[in-house]
Amino acid sequence: MQEEQDITVRMFVNGQALAGGCINFALEGATFLGCVNTAANYRFYSVRDEFPGLLPVREGGANIPGELYDVSYTQLQDRLLPNEPEELELTVIKLEDGSGSLSMRLRESAISLPAVVDITASGGWLAYRKSGQPQRS
């Protein structure tokens, strides 16, 4: 039987864990599977212009770009999750190709916090950050 630390899962990242992001170090040693998009079932929010969060929606969603990694359970538990903001939680999402993946999502309770802004139309976290234009409501 394969040891637990060797078992891997697919993890979709779309913010600080992206290549070059401030918590990408937590994915060191994980296998990069490529750039992918979510299914068009999500809205995308900036929280205090510090990090983004996906929120599943029934309608009005969009494809959100990100990166897909093969990550061990140990790495997920010990390195990635402890570095994620408290406004996010682990979930399963649907990708554009119809397959599933683990990902972080915005907690329902966080959507009403101050400085949570819908950035779905921005083209992803990197495009939003490059624009230099916080999109405050």
N, C-alpha and C positions, 0 to 999 in steps of 0.2 A: 504494500500500500504506500502511496506517495505521502511523504511527510507534509504536514500542514503548511510549512513555510514555502514549500515548492509549488503548492496549488496556486494558480493565477486566475484572475478575473479581468474582464475588460473594464477600463475606467475612462470615461469621457471627461476632459477638463476644458474649461472655457474662460478662465480668468487668470488668477495669480499663479496657477500651476502650469500655465502654458510655457513653452520653451522661452527662456529669457525672463520669466516672471519671478517674483520674489519668493515663491515657495516651490519653484520647479526642482530645487535641490531634493525635495522629498520623493521625486520620481527617478532619481539617479539609480541606474541599474535596471529600471523597468524597460520593457521593449516597446519602442515607439511603433505603432501600427499605421499611423498616417493621419492626415488632416481629413476630418469628416464633418458632416452637418447633422443636427438633430432632425427628426421628422418635424413637420410644420405644426407642432402641437404645443408650442411654448412661446411665452413672452419673456423678455430679457430685461433685467433691471440693474441699475447701478446703485450700490449702497454707499452713501457718503462719498462717492467718487473714489472709493478705495478698492472695491471688488464687485463683481457681478453676481447675479443669481438668476437661475432659470425658474420659471413658474409655469406649470402645466395649465393649459386652458382648453376649453371645449371648442372655441371658435376664435378667430382672429389671431391665430398663432403664426409663427414664422420658423424657417430653418435657421438655427443658430450655429455658427461655425465654431469648431474647436479641434482638439487633438485627442486621439484614441491611443491608450497604452494598455499593455498587458502587465498587470501589477500583482505581486504576491499578496496574499492575505496579511502576512506579517508586515510588509511594507505599507499597505493600506492602513492597517491598525496602528502601527507604531510611528510612522513617519508622516503620512499624508493627512489623515484625519485630525491629529492633534494640532495641525497648523491651519486648519480651516476655521473661518470666523463662526461665532455662535449663531449668527443669523441664518446659516446654511445647515442642511441636514442631508444625509446620504439617502439616495433613492435609486430606482431603476428607471431609465428613460428609453425612449424609442428613437433610433437613428433613422436617417433618411432612407437607408436601404432596407428598412423594416426590422432589422435586428435590434437587440437590446444591449444595454450597457449600464453599469453603475455610473452615477454622477452625483454631484452636489446640486441641491435645489434650494431655492429661497423658502424658508419656513413661512407658512400661511400667516403667522402672527407678525412677521417682519414687514409685510407689504404695506402696512399702515404707519410704519415708522417715518419720522421726518427724514428728509434727504434720501428717499428711495424714489428713483426716477426711471421711467420706462425708456429704455434705449434700444428697443427691438429693431427700430429702423436704421440703427447705426452701422449694421454690418458686422457686429461682433465686438468683443471687448477691445481687441487691439485697434480696430478702426476707430472706435469711440475714444480711446486714449490718444491716438494720433491726432484726432480732430482738435484736441485742446479746448473743446467747447463743452463744459459741463451743461447738461440739458436739464436745468432746474425747472420745475413747474411753478 
